[in-house]
Amino acid sequence: MITILGRSRVHARLLALVAAAANTDAEVLIQGPSGVGKELYARLIHEQSARAPHPFIPVNCGALPPELFENELFGHVGGAFTGARSRNRGLVAEAEHGTLFLDEIDALPLANQVKLLRLIQEKEYRPLGDSRLHRSDVRIVAATNADLLAETQAGNFRFDLFFRLRVLPIEVPALRERPEDIQPLLEHFLQHYAAEYGRAPVSFSPEAMERLLTYSWPGNVREVENCARFLLCTRAGTRVEVEHLPLLTELPGGRGRVEAQRQARESFQAAKRRVVEAFEKAWVEESLVEHEGNIAAAARASGKHRRAFFELMRRHGLKARSR
């Protein structure tokens, strides 16, 4: 049974959202930074739902080659392509009556997003080489550490798929935003790995414990787990002082070096977004002028669907004008 530890109000709110999600079959979108345990929340939703006796199938979309998406998810019949000698059921069929967990959903190319959208909307799919559609009874839970709304605005993720997935949104904040959860997580991992490694427990000086509780934990829960494992490997049966902690160097103001680098990357991303938006606006304006305000022709020439092109116009406040 999955257990997610915490003492904060945020933790209590997340568990309430999980319980509410488990009582329905609606799609769930879990968003949060890397290392917060998004798959654990997905598994907990599955375990608390009526689908618990059936499979929970995780799929890392970021590790799935685009050209293999259909085959991996929908399977194929024998002879569908060279080398396909026997039938492959695919992950959707493997998850039948259970839950299909799509991690790193933002990594799916637009072409494959269309195929996933059909599965969600119509509850049906066609294996490669098959002449008939198959009905599907799976619960879709997706997760991402990206700002998916920003990805839709940048044209990298479909608006319709975003809102299909975001029926029940669950935002899992970074650990630094819920410091009350640090100690129970650390204690849990120390006990777990002391038993697994057969090592004596560690104790902490007041200064070391204070340092652990005020550290920003840029790696989130995963970094807490790694810290516990490190200490049990190197300091088992001893008292841990501040200098023994495997934490990243802090900068003035309490932020770690990694945190400062993260903020610098965000500043870069913000600048990049401004440049991209300026380019998009100029490109759309020029296309409309070139095609004398004909949106369909401008969209075709730009290699975009008419709806996506119109959305770019709307976003940048543009209207079709003749020369």
C-alpha positions in Angstrom: 0.0 0.0 0.0 1.3 3.4 -1.0 1.9 5.8 1.9 2.9 9.5 1.4 4.2 11.1 4.5 3.8 14.7 5.6 2.4 17.0 8.3 1.8 20.2 6.4 -1.6 21.7 5.4 -0.5 21.3 1.8 0.0 17.6 2.4 -3.4 17.2 3.9 -5.0 19.1 0.9 -3.1 16.9 -1.6 -4.4 13.7 0.1 -7.9 15.1 0.0 -7.6 15.8 -3.7 -6.2 12.2 -4.2 -9.2 10.8 -2.4 -11.6 12.9 -4.5 -9.9 11.8 -7.7 -10.1 8.2 -6.7 -13.8 8.3 -6.5 -14.2 9.1 -10.2 -12.8 7.9 -13.5 -12.1 11.5 -14.7 -8.7 12.3 -16.2 -6.1 13.7 -13.7 -3.1 16.0 -14.5 -0.4 16.0 -11.8 2.0 19.0 -12.1 5.1 19.7 -10.0 8.9 20.0 -10.0 11.1 17.0 -10.5 11.6 14.9 -7.4 8.3 15.6 -5.6 6.9 12.1 -6.2 4.2 12.6 -8.8 4.1 8.9 -9.7 3.4 8.1 -6.0 0.4 10.3 -6.1 -0.8 8.6 -9.3 -0.3 5.2 -7.7 -2.2 6.3 -4.6 -5.1 7.5 -6.7 -5.1 4.1 -8.4 -4.9 2.1 -5.1 -7.8 4.1 -3.6 -10.0 3.6 -6.7 -12.3 0.8 -7.8 -9.6 0.0 -10.4 -7.1 -1.1 -7.8 -7.5 -4.8 -8.6 -6.4 -4.1 -12.1 -3.0 -3.0 -13.5 -1.3 0.3 -13.0 0.8 0.8 -16.1 3.4 3.6 -16.1 4.7 5.1 -19.4 7.6 7.5 -19.5 6.7 9.6 -22.6 10.1 11.2 -22.5 11.8 7.9 -23.1 9.4 6.8 -25.8 10.7 7.3 -29.4 8.0 9.2 -31.4 7.9 6.6 -34.1 7.2 3.8 -31.6 4.4 5.6 -29.8 1.5 3.9 -31.6 3.1 0.5 -31.4 3.9 0.8 -27.7 0.5 2.1 -26.7 -1.9 0.5 -29.2 0.1 -2.6 -30.2 0.0 -4.3 -33.6 -1.4 -7.4 -35.4 0.9 -10.0 -36.9 2.3 -8.9 -40.2 1.6 -5.2 -39.6 5.1 -4.4 -40.5 8.4 -6.2 -41.2 9.3 -8.3 -38.3 5.9 -8.2 -36.7 5.3 -12.0 -36.7 2.9 -12.1 -33.8 0.4 -9.9 -32.2 1.4 -7.3 -29.6 -1.4 -6.1 -27.3 0.1 -2.7 -26.4 0.1 -0.9 -23.1 -3.4 0.4 -23.4 -4.7 -3.2 -23.6 -2.3 -4.2 -20.7 -3.9 -1.4 -18.6 -7.5 -2.5 -19.4 -9.8 -1.8 -16.5 -6.9 -0.2 -14.7 -4.8 3.0 -14.9 -2.5 4.2 -17.6 0.0 6.7 -16.1 1.6 9.0 -18.7 4.7 10.7 -17.1 6.5 13.6 -18.8 3.4 14.1 -21.0 4.9 17.3 -22.3 7.5 15.3 -24.2 4.9 13.9 -26.6 5.2 15.3 -30.2 2.1 17.0 -31.5 1.3 14.2 -34.0 1.2 11.7 -31.1 -0.9 14.1 -29.0 -3.6 13.8 -31.6 -3.7 10.0 -31.3 -3.8 10.2 -27.5 -6.6 12.8 -27.7 -8.7 10.3 -29.7 -8.1 7.6 -27.1 -9.3 9.9 -24.4 -12.3 11.4 -26.3 -13.6 8.3 -28.0 -12.4 5.5 -25.6 -11.2 3.6 -28.7 -8.0 2.9 -30.6 -6.7 0.9 -33.6 -3.7 -1.4 -33.3 -1.2 -1.1 -36.2 -2.3 -3.2 -39.1 -5.8 -3.9 -37.6 -8.9 -3.3 -39.6 -11.2 -2.6 -36.7 -11.3 -0.3 -33.7 -10.9 -1.6 -30.2 -12.8 -0.2 -27.2 -10.8 0.8 -24.2 -11.6 1.0 -20.5 -8.6 2.7 -18.9 -8.2 5.6 -16.5 -5.7 8.2 -17.8 -3.5 10.0 -15.2 -0.8 12.3 -16.7 2.1 14.1 -15.0 4.6 16.8 -16.0 7.2 19.0 -14.4 6.7 21.6 -17.2 4.4 24.5 -17.2 1.9 22.9 -19.6 -0.2 26.0 -20.1 3.0 27.9 -21.2 3.7 24.9 -23.6 0.3 25.3 -25.1 0.8 29.0 -25.6 4.1 28.3 -27.3 2.4 25.9 -29.7 4.2 22.8 -28.3 1.2 21.2 -26.7 -2.4 21.1 -27.9 -5.0 23.2 -26.1 -7.7 20.6 -26.5 -5.5 17.8 -25.0 -4.4 20.1 -22.2 -8.0 20.6 -21.1 -8.9 17.0 -21.7 -6.2 15.9 -19.3 -6.8 18.8 -16.8 -10.2 17.6 -15.5 -8.8 17.1 -12.0 -5.6 19.1 -11.7 -3.3 18.3 -8.8 -0.4 20.7 -8.1 2.4 19.2 -6.0 4.6 22.1 -4.7 8.3 21.9 -4.0 9.4 20.7 -0.6 10.7 24.2 0.3 7.1 25.4 0.2 6.0 22.9 2.8 8.9 22.6 5.3 6.8 20.8 7.9 7.1 17.7 5.7 10.9 17.5 5.8 11.3 15.8 9.1 8.7 13.0 8.7 10.2 12.2 5.3 13.7 12.2 6.6 12.8 9.9 9.5 11.0 7.5 7.2 13.9 7.2 4.8 16.4 6.7 7.6 14.4 3.9 9.2 13.7 2.3 5.8 17.3 2.2 4.6 18.7 1.3 8.1 16.6 -1.8 7.9 17.4 -2.5 4.2 21.2 -1.9 4.6 21.4 -3.6 8.0 23.0 -0.5 9.4 22.8 1.2 12.8 20.7 4.3 13.0 22.2 7.8 13.1 21.6 10.7 15.5 21.9 14.4 14.8 23.3 17.4 16.6 20.9 20.3 17.1 22.9 22.3 14.6 22.7 19.5 12.0 19.0 19.0 12.5 18.4 22.8 12.2 20.4 22.8 9.0 18.3 20.0 7.5 15.0 21.7 8.4 16.0 25.1 6.9 17.8 23.8 3.8 15.9 24.6 0.5 16.1 20.9 -0.8 16.3 21.8 -4.6 16.1 18.1 -5.4 12.8 17.8 -3.3 11.8 14.4 -1.8 14.3 12.5 -4.0 17.2 14.6 -2.4 15.9 13.8 1.1 16.0 10.1 0.3 19.5 10.4 -1.1 20.6 12.3 2.0 19.3 9.5 4.2 21.0 6.8 2.2 24.3 8.7 2.2 24.3 9.1 6.0 23.5 5.5 6.6 26.4 4.5 4.2 28.9 6.8 5.8 27.8 7.7 9.3 25.9 4.7 10.6 25.8 4.4 14.4 27.3 7.9 14.9 26.2 11.5 15.6 25.9 13.6 12.5 27.3 17.1 12.5 26.7 19.9 10.0 29.9 19.2 8.2 28.8 15.6 7.6 25.7 16.5 5.7 25.8 16.0 1.9 23.9 19.2 1.1 24.7 21.6 -1.7 26.5 24.8 -0.8 24.2 27.6 0.3 24.5 31.2 -0.9 23.6 34.2 1.3 19.9 34.5 1.8 19.4 30.8 2.3 19.2 29.7 -1.3 21.4 26.9 -2.6 23.6 27.2 -5.6 21.3 24.9 -7.6 18.3 27.1 -6.6 20.1 30.2 -7.8 21.0 28.4 -11.1 17.4 27.4 -11.5 16.3 31.0 -11.1 18.9 32.1 -13.7 17.5 29.5 -16.1 14.0 30.8 -15.6 15.3 34.3 -16.4 16.8 33.0 -19.6 13.6 31.2 -20.4 11.6 34.4 -19.9 13.9 36.2 -22.2 13.7 33.4 -24.8 9.9 33.5 -24.5 9.9 37.2 -25.3 12.0 36.7 -28.4 9.9 33.8 -29.6 6.7 35.8 -29.1 8.1 38.7 -31.0 9.1 36.3 -33.8 5.7 34.7 -33.8 3.9 38.0 -34.1 6.1 39.2 -36.9 5.8 35.9 -38.8 2.0 35.8 -38.5 1.7 39.5 -39.5 3.9 38.9 -42.6 2.0 35.7 -43.6 -1.4 37.5 -43.3 -0.1 40.4 -45.5 1.4 38.1 -48.0 -1.9 36.2 -48.4 -4.0 39.3 -48.3 -5.8 38.4 -45.0 -6.7 34.8 -46.1 -6.2 32.9 -42.8 -6.5 29.4 -44.3 -3.9 30.2 -47.0 -1.5 31.8 -44.4 -1.9 28.9 -42.1 -1.1 26.4 -44.9 1.9 28.4 -46.0 3.1 28.4 -42.3 2.7 24.7 -41.9 0.1 25.1 -39.2 -3.4 24.0 -38.8 -5.9 26.8 -39.3 -7.0 26.6 -35.6 -3.5 26.8 -34.3 -2.7 29.7 -36.7 -5.9 31.5 -35.5 -4.9 30.9 -31.9 -1.5 32.7 -32.6 -3.5 35.6 -34.1 -5.7 35.8 -31.0 -2.8 35.5 -28.6 -0.9 38.4 -30.3 -4.0 40.5 -30.8 -3.9 40.3 -34.6 -6.8 40.6 -37.1 -6.8 39.6 -40.8 -6.4 42.7 -43.0 -6.1 43.1 -46.7 -3.3 45.0 -48.3 
